[in-house]
Amino acid sequence: MSGNYFEENNKFWSFTGTLGRRGYILNYLIVQVITSLIFMTPLFYIIILNPNVISSFKLNAASGEFTQPMWIMIFSLFASLVECVLIYPSVLRRVKDIIAEDEESRVTVISSILILIVFCSSAPIFVSAPILKMFAAFILISLMFMNGKITGNKPKDEVKRFNWGAFAGTWLWGIFNKAPKTLLILPLLFTTAWLPFMVICGIKGNEWAYKNNKKSLEEFHQNQFIQSGIFLVITPIIAFFTMILLMAATGRILYTHPTTSQKVNTKIEAWAEQYADAAVNLYFTKIELYETENKFYMEPQIWLSLSEQKRATMFQDVVNYALVKENKQTASKETEETMLPKFKQTAQKTKILSAFNNEILAEYKAEENEDNTEDLVINNHPTVP
């Protein structure tokens, strides 16, 4: 057995030595950044830019859960495979640190079983197995927080504390503390990898800043404590005003170029309408919109799988959908005062019906009585085939 078998090794890709909690968390976050850039970000933009992708999702009437299209399942499975391959060396070293076994074959078997469970939890055949997913999450979290028999006996490094200023301020904090790596957050803001990178900045911030520190460790921590308070306050303020300025600048550009503005508005309206159509068609088997009535047909099993609050919200959503379809040409000019009466009129002629036997699942009734109440009537016990 080599002398460095139990030596701590914080490298991202290595099968030798052991790995402490902090090193494992950092490596796990790096894996999340990589997989987010390669898989999750492209998938996010595909769905955002192509509303028709939503139509490919299917709602299972029996379980009330959405079934992903095959290409997304394969894409997700491949992403999970890459994630497991990348994290496996860290799992191997972490298990070795926790059990402190010098029998390499036993460590390898345990690590392989754990990573196989994590992989299977994302496989399409197990996608509806919440217990397996919970167990996989428990494995990953346990590896992050279990104390290692090897690294746990080492003295604590006082520099390696979580830096809330680096987490919240990222690149602003990085400029102030001469840590250029934090500038990577700027391109990552356009991806799904920004959050794990922020956590990485929080974990590594003190190390990056301490390289340029010319004060004592105590003064360094005091200075970073003050910076953390400042950046936790000013970062949300800066983000808010930056968003306002971007919106104002965009509005100004569109105002000064009316032709471009009209084209942009037309594209946004068409995009929003496509998304609305796709979202509604996920739940309903058939939609009939007439001048005198609006009918939305839903499988009764799906209706029963919804909570009572969700059923009420669902009715409001279909009324809004029908209202937009009715007033598509003038909706942008409507005010709240003029839209409210139209909403009530549309609600009174809208029904959600069972696709099984046309039984009414939800309808809006305006009761003429002393209180002049207006009620949404929900059928909580529809006939099921």
C-alpha positions in Angstrom: 0.0 0.0 0.0 1.5 3.4 -1.0 2.2 6.0 1.6 -0.1 8.5 0.1 -3.2 6.2 0.1 -5.0 8.2 2.8 -3.4 11.6 1.9 -5.9 14.3 1.3 -6.4 15.1 -2.4 -8.7 17.9 -3.4 -8.2 17.6 -7.2 -11.2 17.5 -9.4 -10.3 14.4 -11.3 -8.2 11.9 -9.4 -8.6 8.4 -7.9 -5.9 8.6 -5.3 -6.0 9.8 -1.7 -9.0 11.0 0.2 -11.4 13.9 -0.1 -12.9 16.0 2.7 -16.4 17.4 2.9 -15.4 20.8 1.6 -13.5 19.4 -1.4 -16.4 17.1 -2.3 -18.9 19.9 -2.2 -16.7 22.1 -4.4 -16.2 19.2 -6.9 -19.9 18.5 -6.9 -20.7 22.2 -7.7 -18.1 22.2 -10.5 -19.9 19.1 -12.0 -23.2 21.0 -11.7 -21.7 24.0 -13.6 -20.3 21.7 -16.4 -23.6 19.8 -16.9 -25.6 23.0 -16.7 -23.6 24.5 -19.5 -23.6 21.3 -21.7 -27.1 20.1 -21.1 -29.5 22.2 -19.0 -28.8 25.5 -20.6 -29.4 24.3 -24.2 -32.5 22.5 -23.1 -33.7 25.6 -21.3 -33.3 27.8 -24.4 -34.9 25.1 -26.7 -38.0 25.1 -24.6 -38.1 28.9 -24.2 -37.6 29.6 -27.9 -39.8 26.8 -29.2 -43.3 26.7 -27.5 -44.2 23.6 -29.5 -41.9 21.6 -27.3 -44.4 22.0 -24.4 -47.0 20.3 -26.6 -44.8 17.2 -26.7 -45.3 16.7 -23.0 -48.1 14.3 -22.1 -50.2 14.3 -18.9 -50.9 10.9 -17.6 -54.6 10.7 -16.6 -54.0 7.9 -14.0 -51.1 9.5 -12.1 -51.7 13.2 -13.0 -47.9 13.5 -13.8 -46.3 14.8 -17.0 -44.5 12.3 -19.3 -41.5 13.8 -21.1 -41.0 13.2 -24.8 -38.5 10.5 -25.6 -35.8 12.8 -26.9 -35.8 14.7 -23.6 -35.7 11.5 -21.6 -32.6 10.3 -23.6 -31.1 13.8 -23.3 -31.6 13.8 -19.5 -30.3 10.2 -19.2 -27.1 11.1 -21.0 -26.7 14.2 -18.9 -27.1 12.1 -15.7 -24.5 9.6 -17.1 -22.0 12.4 -17.7 -22.7 13.8 -14.2 -22.2 10.4 -12.5 -18.9 9.8 -14.5 -17.6 13.2 -13.5 -18.5 12.9 -9.8 -17.4 9.3 -9.4 -13.7 10.0 -8.6 -14.9 12.4 -5.8 -17.3 9.8 -4.5 -14.6 7.2 -4.4 -12.2 9.4 -2.4 -15.0 10.6 -0.2 -16.1 7.1 0.7 -12.4 6.2 1.4 -12.2 9.2 3.8 -15.5 8.2 5.6 -14.8 4.5 6.1 -11.0 4.7 6.3 -10.6 1.3 4.7 -7.3 0.3 3.2 -9.0 -2.5 1.2 -9.3 -0.7 -2.2 -11.7 -3.3 -3.7 -14.3 -2.7 -1.0 -14.1 1.1 -1.3 -14.5 0.7 -5.1 -17.6 -1.6 -4.7 -19.3 0.7 -2.2 -18.6 3.8 -4.4 -19.8 2.1 -7.5 -23.1 1.0 -5.9 -23.8 4.5 -4.6 -23.1 6.1 -8.0 -25.3 3.5 -9.7 -28.2 4.3 -7.4 -27.8 8.0 -8.2 -27.7 7.2 -11.9 -30.8 4.9 -11.8 -32.8 7.5 -10.0 -32.8 9.6 -13.2 -33.4 6.8 -15.6 -36.8 6.9 -17.5 -37.8 3.6 -16.0 -37.5 4.9 -12.5 -38.6 8.5 -13.2 -41.8 7.9 -11.2 -40.1 6.3 -8.2 -39.9 9.1 -5.6 -38.4 6.8 -3.0 -35.4 6.1 -5.2 -34.9 9.8 -5.9 -35.1 10.6 -2.2 -32.5 7.9 -1.5 -30.2 9.2 -4.2 -30.5 12.7 -2.8 -29.8 11.3 0.7 -26.6 9.7 -0.6 -25.3 12.9 -2.1 -26.2 15.0 0.9 -24.7 12.4 3.3 -21.4 12.5 1.5 -21.4 16.3 1.9 -22.0 16.3 5.6 -20.6 13.0 7.1 -17.4 13.6 9.0 -14.4 11.8 7.5 -12.2 9.6 9.7 -9.1 10.9 7.8 -9.7 14.6 7.0 -11.9 15.0 10.1 -8.9 14.6 12.3 -6.9 17.4 10.6 -6.8 20.9 12.2 -9.4 23.3 10.8 -8.0 25.9 8.3 -9.3 29.3 9.6 -9.0 30.9 6.2 -11.5 28.4 4.6 -14.7 29.9 5.8 -17.8 30.6 3.7 -17.6 34.2 2.4 -21.1 35.7 2.0 -19.7 38.8 0.3 -18.2 36.7 -2.4 -21.5 34.7 -2.7 -23.7 37.8 -3.0 -21.3 40.2 -4.7 -19.5 37.7 -7.0 -17.8 39.9 -9.6 -18.2 43.2 -7.7 -16.6 41.6 -4.7 -14.0 40.0 -7.0 -13.0 43.4 -8.4 -12.6 44.9 -4.9 -10.6 41.9 -3.7 -8.5 41.2 -6.9 -10.2 37.9 -7.5 -10.7 37.8 -11.3 -12.2 34.3 -11.3 -15.4 35.8 -10.0 -15.9 37.6 -13.4 -17.0 34.3 -14.9 -20.4 34.9 -13.3 -21.1 37.6 -16.0 -21.4 35.1 -18.9 -22.9 32.5 -16.6 -25.8 34.8 -15.9 -27.2 33.8 -19.3 -27.1 30.1 -18.3 -28.5 27.9 -15.6 -25.1 27.5 -14.0 -25.0 30.9 -12.2 -26.3 29.6 -8.8 -23.7 26.8 -8.3 -21.0 29.2 -9.4 -22.1 31.7 -6.8 -21.9 29.0 -4.1 -18.4 28.2 -5.4 -17.4 31.9 -5.0 -18.7 31.8 -1.5 -16.7 28.7 -0.6 -13.5 29.8 -2.3 -13.8 33.5 -1.7 -11.6 33.7 1.3 -8.8 31.7 -0.3 -8.8 34.0 -3.4 -8.8 37.1 -1.3 -6.3 36.0 1.3 -3.6 35.6 -1.4 -3.6 39.4 -1.7 -4.0 40.1 2.1 -1.3 42.0 3.9 -3.0 42.1 7.2 -3.4 39.6 10.1 -5.9 36.8 9.8 -8.1 38.4 12.4 -8.1 41.7 10.5 -8.8 39.9 7.3 -11.9 38.2 8.7 -13.1 41.5 10.2 -12.7 43.2 6.8 -14.5 40.3 5.0 -17.3 40.4 7.6 -17.9 44.1 6.8 -17.8 43.5 3.1 -20.3 40.7 3.4 -22.8 43.0 5.1 -22.2 45.6 2.4 -22.6 43.3 -0.6 -25.6 41.5 0.9 -27.3 44.9 0.9 -26.1 46.6 -2.2 -26.1 43.7 -4.6 -30.0 43.4 -4.7 -30.2 47.2 -5.0 -27.7 47.2 -7.9 -29.5 44.3 -9.6 -32.9 46.1 -9.3 -31.7 49.4 -10.7 -29.8 47.6 -13.5 -33.0 45.8 -14.5 -34.9 49.1 -14.5 -32.2 50.8 -16.6 -32.2 47.9 -19.1 -36.0 48.1 -19.4 -35.9 51.8 -19.8 -33.2 51.6 -22.4 -35.1 48.9 -24.3 -38.3 51.0 -24.1 -36.4 54.1 -25.4 -34.9 52.2 -28.3 -38.3 50.7 -29.3 -40.0 54.1 -28.9 -37.5 55.8 -31.2 -37.9 53.0 -33.8 -41.7 52.5 -34.1 -41.4 50.0 -37.0 -39.0 47.8 -35.0 -41.2 48.2 -31.9 -44.3 47.0 -33.8 -42.4 43.9 -35.1 -41.1 43.1 -31.7 -44.5 43.4 -30.1 -46.0 41.2 -32.8 -43.4 38.5 -32.3 -43.8 38.6 -28.5 -47.6 38.4 -28.8 -47.4 35.5 -31.2 -44.8 33.8 -28.9 -47.1 34.3 -25.8 -50.1 33.0 -27.7 -48.2 29.9 -28.8 -47.2 29.2 -25.2 -50.8 29.8 -23.9 -52.1 27.3 -26.5 -49.5 24.7 -25.6 -50.0 25.1 -21.9 -53.8 24.8 -22.1 -53.6 21.8 -24.4 -51.5 19.9 -21.9 -54.5 19.5 -19.6 -57.5 19.5 -21.9 -58.4 16.9 -24.6 -60.6 19.3 -26.5 -61.4 23.0 -26.5 -64.5 24.6 -28.0 -64.7 28.4 -28.1 -68.0 29.9 -29.3 -69.6 33.2 -29.1 -72.2 32.0 -26.6 -70.2 29.4 -24.7 -66.7 28.1 -24.0 -66.1 24.4 -23.3 -62.9 22.8 -22.0 -62.9 19.0 -21.8 -60.6 17.3 -19.3 -60.2 13.6 -18.2 -61.9 13.2 -14.8 -58.8 11.4 -13.4 -56.7 14.4 -14.1 -59.3 16.7 -12.4 -59.2 14.5 -9.3 -55.5 14.6 -9.2 -55.6 18.4 -8.7 -56.0 20.1 -5.4 -59.2 22.1 -4.8 -57.1 25.4 -5.0 -55.6 24.2 -8.2 -59.0 23.5 -9.7 -60.2 27.0 -8.9 -57.0 28.4 -10.4 -57.4 26.2 -13.4 -60.9 27.7 -14.0 -59.5 31.2 -13.8 -56.8 30.3 -16.3 -59.2 29.0 -18.9 -61.4 32.1 -18.5 -58.4 34.3 -19.1 -57.4 32.1 -22.1 -60.9 32.4 -23.6 -60.9 36.2 -22.8 -57.6 36.7 -24.6 -58.9 34.8 -27.6 -62.1 36.9 -27.7 -60.3 40.2 -27.4 -57.0 39.5 -29.1 -57.1 42.6 -31.2 -57.9 45.0 -28.3 -56.5 43.3 -25.2 -53.4 45.5 -25.1 -55.6 48.6 -24.9 -57.9 47.4 -22.2 -57.8 48.7 -18.6 -58.6 46.9 -15.4 -61.9 48.7 -15.1 -63.0 47.6 -18.6 -61.6 44.1 -18.4 -63.3 43.1 -15.1 -66.9 43.1 -16.6 -65.7 41.2 -19.6 -64.0 38.6 -17.4 -67.3 38.0 -15.5 -69.2 37.7 -18.8 -66.7 35.2 -20.2 -66.7 33.3 -16.9 -70.4 32.9 -17.0 -70.3 31.2 -20.3 -67.3 29.0 -19.6 -67.4 25.4 -18.4 -64.9 22.7 -17.7 -66.4 19.4 -18.7 -65.5 15.7 -18.2 -64.1 14.2 -21.4 -65.7 10.9 -20.2 -69.4 11.8 -20.0 -69.6 15.6 -20.4 -70.3 16.0 -16.7 -69.7 19.6 -15.5 -66.5 19.8 -13.5 -66.4 23.6 -12.9 -68.7 26.5 -13.8 -69.3 30.0 -12.7 -72.8 30.9 -11.5 -74.1 34.4 -10.7 -76.7 33.9 -8.0 -79.5 36.5 -7.8 -80.2 36.7 -4.1 -80.0 39.2 -1.2 -76.2 39.1 -1.1 -75.9 39.2 -4.9 -73.1 36.6 -4.6 -71.2 35.1 -7.5 -69.8 31.6 -7.0 -67.5 29.2 -8.7 -69.1 25.7 -8.5 -66.6 22.9 -8.4 -67.4 19.2 -8.8 -65.1 17.4 -6.4 -66.6 14.0 -7.1 -66.9 13.4 -10.8 -67.7 10.0 -12.4 -64.6 8.1 -13.2 -64.5 5.4 -16.0 
